[in-house]
């Protein structure tokens, strides 16, 4: 008869009368009273006031509170899609991407036909560095919504991060078939084409982006970088200046502009500005230390070292030269930073590819 206690309910009551703090019994009894089975709950069985409370907190940006509350609710309602979905979104907002991927995986398991869950899972996986899994999730999302432009765009970005440039370009082309006036897609396609070595095609993509958005500072920056690769530093310099005019706080534009400087002094000023805006720019820190070294060095030997730095013997010699160098305006910290930086392969490779020929005469 409806309303009468069941055998399971009586059992839980007996356990709790003897062990009132038994967590398993408490949760089991709560689920039983709520009508939740191991198969989960339908939306009609969920406590709607709790769902609405979480949604309101999420919309207000109170993500820590969402996570605190949803942790208990996912224990009570393990098959409730909405709780896992909100948990994933809150973790992403707090940049907890590993936790977000697990939440969205649970959401996809419960509701595999959900476009939003598959799309968000792809984004979380990408942010967590799991690019192959992100690609798979974006493809699943596209099976549900084949014409979703941001999914094609994010898939292209993930392919690019993987170094699969042809696949990236194909994804960006799919975006532009659906929405040709998407400036970011033209920009990203230009970046992929540039990395692929197709410089003229990259220039065309950047120009298309600027036709749509004439104040697109990133397009000016990357067009300038492409011109540098084509051996046109003067034209690149003008484009970097345009990027800075549009976006005065653009650290990367100052960094790129420093590569076109006419003297060491100008380069130092530009790199210092870059570091004022972004103090975490490792290569800028290294370059500043090296440029300060050039400013106080009058020895032709350093030019010889720079030109032949691909020899590890000369590199070690250069490091020793830095260590024992004593100049009034050159600190030991600069020398130590140079040595540590040059022993990092990515920094050393960048340094070996830098062209100092244009600025050298000004420091001799």
Secondary structure, 3 states (H helix, E strand, C coil): CCCCCCHHHHHHHHHHHHCCCCHHHHHHHHHHHHCCECCECCCCCCCHHHHHHHHHHHHCCCHHHHHHHHHHHHHHCCCCHHHHHHHHHHHHHCCCHHHHHHHHHHHHHHCCCCHHHHHHHHHHHHHCCCHHHHHHHHHHHHHHCCCCHHHHHHHHHHHHHCCCHHHHHHHHHHHHHHCCCCHHHHHHHHHHHHHCCCHHHHHHHHHHHHHHCCCCHHHHHHHHHHHHHCCCHHHHHHHHHHHHHHCCCCHHHHHHHHCCCCCHHHHHHHHHHHHHHCCCCHHHHHHHHHHHHHHHCCCHHHHHHHHCCCCHHHHHHHHHHHHHCCECCECHHHHHHHHHHHCCHHHHHHHHCCCCHHHHHHHC
